[in-house]
Amino acid sequence: MKKTTLAGALTLIAGVVAAEDLTGVDRFICSSAQAQICLETGECYAAIPWELDVPDFIVVDLDRKTVSTTEASDLNRSSEFSKVEKSNGIIYVQGIEDGRAFSFVIHESTGHMTAAIARDGLSVTVFGACTDVDI
């Protein structure tokens, strides 16, 4: 348990350090650092993102309205989202696919990300960091 907690803390620290200003950026890459899964029965469990099939990295393209895995991951996953909004220094991304609703909240000046994926009876929350894909 201590090893998992330490690994999660180190991953979070690495993600926070890698975050950067996304003001004016329309295509960026995000890494997942911490995750939690909650069931409709009220139980919630901390997890390492890949234990929940959350990709290590995703590319968010605001112009194309897509969230996809990186080519290097060989996962070949991509989802379109229906809404993107920038307001008061926050980027909001929302979509629905295959019975799941997903939402990202990304702080433009720091790149810090909170994402939630919900389906009937289950939710997953992911915390991470984003940076410009073209750096």
C-alpha positions in Angstrom: 0.0 0.0 0.0 2.8 2.4 0.9 4.5 1.7 -2.4 1.3 2.5 -4.3 0.8 5.7 -2.4 4.4 6.8 -2.9 4.3 6.0 -6.6 1.1 8.0 -6.9 2.5 11.0 -5.1 5.7 10.9 -7.2 3.6 10.7 -10.4 1.5 13.7 -9.3 4.6 15.7 -8.5 6.0 14.9 -11.9 2.7 15.9 -13.6 2.5 19.2 -11.7 6.1 20.1 -12.6 5.4 19.4 -16.3 2.3 21.5 -16.5 2.5 24.9 -18.3 0.6 27.9 -19.6 -1.9 26.8 -22.2 -3.3 30.3 -22.9 -3.9 30.5 -26.7 -3.0 26.9 -27.3 -5.6 24.7 -29.1 -3.7 21.4 -29.1 -2.1 20.0 -26.0 -1.1 16.7 -24.4 -2.2 15.7 -20.9 -0.8 13.1 -18.5 -2.8 11.3 -15.9 -1.4 11.3 -12.4 -4.0 10.1 -9.9 -7.4 8.4 -10.3 -10.3 7.4 -8.2 -13.3 5.1 -9.1 -16.6 5.4 -7.3 -19.5 3.0 -7.4 -23.2 3.8 -7.0 -23.1 1.8 -3.7 -21.0 4.6 -2.3 -17.6 2.9 -2.3 -14.7 4.8 -3.8 -11.2 3.6 -4.4 -8.0 5.3 -5.2 -6.2 3.7 -8.2 -3.3 4.2 -10.5 -4.7 5.5 -13.8 -3.6 2.5 -15.9 -5.4 0.1 -13.5 -8.6 1.8 -14.7 -7.6 1.6 -18.4 -6.9 5.4 -18.4 -4.1 6.2 -21.0 -0.8 7.6 -19.7 -1.2 10.5 -22.2 -3.9 12.0 -24.3 -3.9 14.6 -27.0 -6.7 17.2 -26.7 -7.4 19.1 -30.0 -9.8 21.9 -29.4 -10.1 22.8 -33.1 -11.0 19.2 -34.2 -12.9 18.6 -31.0 -11.1 15.3 -30.3 -9.4 13.6 -27.4 -7.1 10.8 -28.5 -4.3 8.6 -27.3 -0.8 9.3 -28.6 0.5 7.3 -31.6 3.3 5.9 -29.5 0.8 4.2 -27.1 -0.5 1.9 -29.9 -4.0 2.1 -28.2 -5.6 3.9 -31.2 -8.4 5.4 -29.1 -10.2 8.7 -30.1 -13.3 10.3 -28.9 -15.1 13.4 -30.3 -16.5 15.9 -27.9 -19.5 18.1 -28.5 -18.6 21.2 -26.4 -15.6 23.3 -25.7 -15.7 26.5 -23.8 -13.1 28.9 -22.4 -14.1 31.1 -19.6 -12.2 33.0 -16.8 -8.9 31.1 -17.5 -10.5 27.7 -17.6 -11.0 25.3 -20.6 -14.1 23.1 -20.4 -14.5 20.1 -22.6 -17.5 17.8 -22.6 -18.7 14.9 -24.6 -20.8 11.7 -24.7 -19.7 8.4 -26.2 -20.7 4.7 -25.8 -23.0 5.3 -22.8 -20.4 7.5 -21.0 -20.3 11.2 -20.4 -16.9 12.8 -20.0 -15.8 16.3 -18.9 -12.4 18.0 -18.6 -11.6 21.1 -16.6 -8.2 22.5 -17.4 -6.7 25.6 -15.9 -5.1 27.6 -18.7 -2.3 29.3 -16.8 -1.1 26.2 -15.0 -2.2 23.3 -17.2 -3.6 21.4 -14.3 -6.4 19.1 -15.3 -9.4 17.4 -13.6 -11.3 14.9 -15.7 -14.5 12.9 -14.9 -16.0 10.0 -16.8 -19.4 8.8 -15.8 -21.6 5.9 -16.8 -24.6 4.3 -15.2 -23.5 3.3 -11.7 -19.8 4.2 -12.0 -17.6 7.3 -12.1 -13.9 7.8 -12.6 -12.1 11.0 -11.7 -8.6 11.7 -13.0 -6.2 14.4 -12.0 -3.2 15.4 -14.1 -1.4 18.0 -16.1 -1.3 19.3 -19.6 1.3 21.0 -21.8 1.6 22.3 -25.3 2.0 19.4 -27.7 4.4 21.4 -29.9 7.1 22.2 -27.4 
